[in-house]
Amino acid sequence: MRRKRLTAKKSALVSLGLLVAALALVAAGCGGGGGGAEVTALPSSSCTALEYEGDGDPDYLIASDFPLQGSSRTQTEQIVAAIRFELDQRQWKAGDYNIAFQSCDDATAQAAKWDSGKCSQNANAYAANDAVVAVIGTFNSGCAAIEIPVLNAAPNGGIAMMSPANTYPCLTVNLPGACESTEPDKYYPAGTRNYARVAPADDYQGAFVAEFAQKQGTKKVYVLNDKEAYGLGVATTFRKAAESLGIEIAGFEAWDPKASSYEAQMKKIQGTGADAVFLGGLIDENGAQLIKDKVAVLGPNDGDVKLYAPDGFTTQSTIDETGPAAAGMYMSVAGVPIDAFTGT
């Protein structure tokens, strides 16, 4: 675990190579439109113009679905660039089929992050388009929870959805104490699975951070979350793992993403005697102010009260928006360590 500028593009190329290669199987097995019919573009209100640089005309269409506004933008733009690179490498083909592409935005300027209404709108557009055979996304697990069931029940058969980033465990499994009783079945109304991911789920990430915290000497931790599927999920798995390791949980509560200050909340944490804070959530949820106020009240992150955060904070935006206050905090990555990558 280390604080450094991310090479997200390299990570994205590894993941997207797997995803785009899998589209040959998806296209070969689909029963919807396309395959000779004219490919109709998705709405320009959310998506780029239809992109296709292969020979002849496209047979099918894939879309990416990521927040292209807000603090996650640097990472998501790199993922989209990686998709285009992979399509170029394959001459815009999946097996014998010509594949067009559109990059779609599930964020709004007002929210400056993913938006539930936009996710719903995008999902319905994909489901209604006979040429769409797969969606690469989403970036945020809360958005995935909205889109998966819509694509699963698409009128002409389920549309494949493959994410390089979702880590909320309950999208695919039921973890007692962490998931609702209806998860993950409620995401698959058609009764079959149409969703996969190549990012490790948060039951692994939360447990790893808890083990790492124990090695740093943490005895008593206060756990915060942003109330969203991802943030609450990773906070819950971290808490359960920390408890199993004998780390005392000083408190477990949400922070208000719309608050102008968190100093009162940090003073409350100070009163518990916690020697660490865990932030389950996203930098997009006013995370920079949260970190600044943690340092202002509880001291530097490498001091008496350490600060831990999952991959929702492991972005260049955290460094850019938080400045010196981010120094010394620990952030995890749900994937292969950067120094383990090979190639260019």
Secondary structure as UniProt FT lines:
FT   HELIX           8..29
FT   TURN            35..36
FT   TURN            44..46
FT   STRAND          60..66
FT   TURN            71..72
FT   HELIX           73..89
FT   TURN            90..92
FT   STRAND          93..94
FT   TURN            95..96
FT   STRAND          97..105
FT   STRAND          107..108
FT   TURN            109..112
FT   STRAND          113..114
FT   HELIX           116..128
FT   TURN            130..131
FT   STRAND          132..137
FT   HELIX           141..152
FT   TURN            155..156
FT   STRAND          160..163
FT   HELIX           169..171
FT   TURN            176..178
FT   TURN            181..184
FT   HELIX           185..187
FT   TURN            189..190
FT   STRAND          195..197
FT   HELIX           202..215
FT   TURN            216..217
FT   STRAND          220..225
FT   HELIX           229..244
FT   TURN            245..246
FT   STRAND          248..254
FT   TURN            257..258
FT   HELIX           263..272
FT   STRAND          276..280
FT   TURN            283..286
FT   HELIX           287..298
FT   TURN            301..304
FT   STRAND          306..309
FT   TURN            311..312
FT   HELIX           316..322
FT   HELIX           323..326
FT   TURN            327..328
FT   STRAND          330..331
FT   HELIX           338..340
//
